[in-house]
Structures are given as C-alpha cells and as structure tokens.
Amino acid sequence: LFNYAVAGPSAVRLRFTRETEARPSTAGAWVQASLRGGGRAIATGMRMSSRGDETVLLPWLLGELEVGRTTIRGGAGRSAQFVDPIVAALSPEPVAPETAASFDVSVERPLGAGFTAQVTAFYRREEDVVRRAGEARLHPADNSLIAENTFPMFTSALSGAARGMDL
C-alpha cells in the first residue's frame, strides 16, 4: 500500500492510494570450480537468477599467480540485481534488471615489518540502473511547468562506468 499526501497553503489535505503486490519471487543458484597449487589459483563460476519469465546468467573468473614474493591477482565478472517488485509495479514500462561488468587486476608485495604494498586497477560498467521518472520539469518548447506525477514512477534509464586505481 502506498499513500501520498500533500498539504497546500490553505491546509487542504489530499490523499491518494495505490495498491500493488510484491510478486513474483526471485530464485537463484550458482556453481563454482576452483583449482589451486604451485603458486597459482583459478576459480570460475556461474550464477543464475530468475524472476518470473526473466533469467540472467552471470559468469565470473578469478586468478592468482605468485612470482617470488609478489602476488598478481585478477578478476572479471558480471552481476545483476532485479529491481524491487514494488518499484517495478510503479514503472510505466517493464524494468530490466540492473547489470554490471567488472574487471580488476592487482599486484601485491610484502615490504617487511608487517607492511604490504598493493596497487589495483579496476573498471566497472553498469547498465539499466533504475532512476525516478515523472518528476516536475519544464516543457522544452514553451518553458511551462509539467507537474510531477502523483505517484512515483521508475525507469531503467541510467548507465555509466567507473575506473581507477587504488594504492
């Protein structure tokens, strides 16, 4: 149940109600295989998430290599998150799961006396990120105000990337 109330300057109170259900439920499963030995390690896997008639398969790969006292690690993978069913119910169109692809590589070396130096480079790309839609805005042609929707609406409209380095 969602209630929205507005109190204006004349203290008039308006009340609107919208009802929805949090369905369908989400199911998931995953499998992983890993191998370690001789200063090397690798792990790979797949996660499956399903909601209603949507299913996403999400692979990942992790690796590690020891060269003397230096350790090199890397990883790549995809992830997804289904939107809350209440948010999806408040959307004027179907809302896709939010997805991301991530990549990183790091080099680590002990310095002594309990200190370690590590440098990591990373990249992450996100798609179909949910944002609120229907907020108050100006009409591009005549600058008139287009009022906000009474009930919040959401859409899969954002994408972007993050990249950088940690030391």
Secondary structure, DSSP 8 states (H G I E B T S, - for coil): -EEEEEE-TT--EEEEEE-----S-EEEEEEEEEEEETTEEEEEEEEEEEETTEEEEEEEEEEEEEETTEEEEEEEEEEEE---HHHHHT-SS----EEEEEEEEEEEEEEETTEEEEEEEEEEEEEEEEEEE---EE-TTT--EE---SS-EEEEEEEEEEEEEE-
